[in-house]
Amino acid sequence: MLKKSHIKTLLVSTTDNGEDIIRTEADGGCLIDESGLMLRYAERDNDGTASLLLTDGLADLKRNGRIKSRMTFVDGKLVPCTYTTPNGALDFSLYTHSTLLNVTPEGGRFEARYTMLAAGKQVADNVLTVEWQFTN
């Protein structure tokens, strides 16, 4: 079942240079079936779209725009991260410390705590929170 949704994202990234906070809001859709759910929404700052697939034990975030990326979150696993900018591809991977998913009749919340590595070296500790509220 496809439901219209209002989606808010919050990324808190901690590096050697301090903390950076990025917030976004967008209207989009949430497709729910027996295997999980998928959120799809516009990313104005990236001139594109994002889709977040949430299933048991796996979260997969794809961004398509000026920056193209694919981040796969699996608790306790280090996985490669596709990340391409207009200036070329970057060698990223991410280690997921934990994920939380809570879905209610009104919407839901997903949180991922992860470490981003560039060329095998830690560059940031991140907390990504995605909240959605059904609008229809």
N, C-alpha and C positions, 0 to 999 in steps of 0.2 A: 504494500500500500504506500503510495506517495503522499507525503504531507508537506504543505508549505511550512517553512520554519524561519525564525529569526535566529541568526547564529552570531555568537560573540566569541572571539579568540583573545587569549592573553598569553604572551610569551615573555617569561622572565629569564634572561640570559646573564649568567655571571661569568666574567672573564678576569684576567689579571688587571684589566683596566677598570673594573667595577661592574655595576649592574645596569643592564639595559632592559627597558620594558616596552613592549610593542602590543598595542590593543587594536583590534579591528571589529567591525560589525558589518553584517550583510544579511540580506534576505536570500533564501535559497530553498532547497528541498531536502527532504529526508525520506529515503526509500527503505522500508522495513519489510523483511521477509523472515522465513524460518532460520536462515543461516546467519543473520545479523542485520546490520543497518549501514546505509551509506548516506553521508551528508555531501551535498554539492552546493557550492556558493561562489560568488564572484570575489575576486581579490583585486580591488581597484588599484591599489598601490603597485601591483605586479602586472596590470593590464591583462588579466587572465582569470582563470578559475582554479578552485581547489576542490578535491574530493577526498573524503576521509571514510575509509572502509573499516568498520568495527565488527569483529567476530570474536568468538571465544579464543583467547590466547594470542590474538594478533590485531594490530592496528596498522593501517597502511595509508599514509598521507601523500597524495600526488598533487603537485602544483604545476600548472601549465600557463605560461605567460612569458614575460621577458626572462624571468628565472624559471627554469624547469627543474623540479626535484622530485625525488621519491624517498620517503622516509618510512621504514618499516620498523615498528616497535614490537619486540618480543621480550618479555621480562627475562632478565639475566643473560641476554644474548648480545654479542657484538655483530653488527651487520653493516655491509657497505651501504652508502647513501649516494644515490645519483644526484648530482648538483651541477647544473650547467647555467652559466651566466652569458650575457652577450660577449664577454671577453674570453670565454672558454670554459672547459670543465674543471672542476675541483675534486681533489681526492679526499672525500669525507667518508667517515663511518660513524656509527653511533652505537653506544652501549645503553640499553634501557635498564634502569634500576627498578622502576615499577610503573605499572599502569593501573588506573581505576576507571571503571565504567559504571554509571548509574543511569538507568532509563526509567522514566515515569510516564504516566499517561499525558502529562503536560509537556514533556521534552526530555532533556537529559544532560549529562555532563561526562566528559572524558578528560582525564589528566594523565600526562606522561612525564616522568622524571627521567632525564637521560643526560649522558655526557656526549658531546660532539668531539670527534677527533679529526685532525687534518694531517694527512700523511702519517698516521699512527700516533700523533702527539695530541694530548688533551688541549682543547682550545676554549671550551665553554661547558659549564654545567647549566642545564636548562630545565625549566618547568613549563610545559605547554598545557593550557587549559582551554577546552572547547566546550561551550555551553550552547544549547539550543532550546528554543521554545516553539511549540507548534502554534501556527497562527490561523489555522482553519478548523 
